[in-house]
Amino acid sequence: MRGLLWVLALFALAVGLSLAMRFNDGYVLVVLPPWRAEVSLNLALAVLFGGFVLLYAALRTISLTLGLPARVRAYRESRRKEKAAAVFEDAVRLLFEGRFGHALKKAAEAHDAGEAPGLAALIAARAAQRMRESAKQEAWLDRATQHDARTEAARLMLEAEMYLDARRFAEAIVVLERLQQLSGRHIAALRLELRAQQGAGNWNEVLRLARQLEKRDALPGEAARELIVRAHCENIALQAGDVGLLLAYLREVPEREHHPRLAREAVRCLTALGAHASARLIIEAQLTREWDSELVARYGDADGDVPARIATAERWLAEHPRDAALMMTLGRLCVRQQLWGKAQSYLEAAMSIEDTPAVRLALASLAEQLDRQGEADRHYRAAAQLSVSA
C-alpha cells in the first residue's frame, strides 16, 4: 500500500512539473568566448538535476565499494558474537541439566571466543567441581578474575564450596573471611560459613551463625534449634574436666536454648565429676521447663539426698501418672532407702505400663534383696525373653 502511494505521488509530481514547464518561457544564456549557447530554462534545470543525480550515484557507489571490507569484517564479527553467545547459553543450559562434561567444553569455547570470559570461566569451574576434577577447577578459578574483576565474589564463593566438598574447613573459613571483606555478609555466604565452622569444630561460631541465620529466617527453626543444641552439647563436652567452667557455661545458656539433650549431656559430665547436687538441680530445672522421660530416668542415678529426690519425684507423679520412667526412678530411689514395699509397688506399676528388660531386672534385684529367689529367677527369665524379642 505504501509503495502504491509513492508511485501515485511521483506521477502527480511529474504531471505538476510538466504543466509548470509549459508556462515557462525562460532561457539560459551560456557564454564561453568565442562560443555562445542559449538553451531553455526547462532543459537547463533538467540537465542540472540529472547531473546531480549521476554525481550522487557515482559518489555513493565509490563509498560503498571502499567501505565493503569494513562491512564484511563487521558482519563476520557480528556472526562470531552471535555464535559465541549461543555457545555460552548452551554452557549454562548444560550445567543446569547436569551434563557437566559438555558444559565444561562449551564454557571453554565461550571463554576462548571472548563471550563473558569471567562468567564462562566460573561455569567451567563449577562443572569441573561437579565432576570432582580439582585441578581443572583451580585452573578455571584462576582465569575467572583475569578478565572481569566483578566475578571476584562469585569466584570466592565457588572456591569456598570446593574446600567444603574436600573437607578442608580451615581453608574454606579463610576464603569466606576474604569474601566478607569484599562484599559483606549475605545469606548464602553465612550458610557456607556455618558448614565450615561446624566441620572445623568451632562451636561458638556455629552458635553465633545459627542464631543469626534463624533471626534472618534463613534457617528453619527446627534446624537452627538442632544446631544450637548440638553446639551447646559439644561445648559442654569440652568443659567436662572442670566443674566450675561447666557450671559457668550452663549459666550463660539463654533460657530459650535449653533442651533435654543439653541437660542430659551436662548431667553426664557432672556425674562423672562427682557433682551430684549440681546434676540434680539441672535435672529438676530442665524438667520444670520441658518434661523428658529419659532425663527422669537419670534422676535416680546420682548420689546424695535420696529422700528429697523421692519427695520431688512423687510431686511429679501427680502431673505424670502414666510415665513408666518416673515409676522406675521412684522404685530405684525407694530401693536405695530400703523402702521395699513402695519400691515394689512403683516397679510393678512401671511394668504394667511398659514391660521392659530394665524393669524386670530391677524387680529381680529387689526380689534377691528380699530373699525371694524364685521370684527373682522368674523376672530374670522374663528380662531375657524381652531382650531376645527386642
HELIX and SHEET records of a PDB file:
HELIX    1   1 ARG A    2  ARG A   22  1                                  21    
HELIX    2   2 LEU A   41  GLU A   97  1                                  57    
HELIX    3   3 PHE A  100  ASP A  112  1                                  13    
HELIX    4   4 PRO A  117  ARG A  130  1                                  14    
HELIX    5   5 SER A  134  HIS A  147  1                                  14    
HELIX    6   6 ALA A  149  THR A  151  5                                   3    
HELIX    7   7 GLU A  152  ASP A  165  1                                  14    
HELIX    8   8 PHE A  169  SER A  183  1                                  15    
HELIX    9   9 ILE A  187  ALA A  200  1                                  14    
HELIX   10  10 TRP A  203  LYS A  215  1                                  13    
HELIX   11  11 GLY A  221  LEU A  238  1                                  18    
HELIX   12  12 VAL A  243  GLU A  252  1                                  10    
HELIX   13  13 GLU A  255  GLU A  257  5                                   3    
HELIX   14  14 PRO A  260  ALA A  272  1                                  13    
HELIX   15  15 HIS A  276  ARG A  289  1                                  14    
HELIX   16  16 SER A  293  ARG A  298  1                                   6    
HELIX   17  17 VAL A  306  GLU A  319  1                                  14    
HELIX   18  18 ALA A  324  ARG A  336  1                                  13    
HELIX   19  19 TRP A  340  ILE A  353  1                                  14    
HELIX   20  20 PRO A  357  GLN A  369  1                                  13    
HELIX   21  21 GLN A  373  SER A  389  1                                  17    
SHEET    1   A 2 TYR A  27  LEU A  32  0                                        
SHEET    2   A 2 TRP A  35  SER A  40 -1                                        
END                                                                             
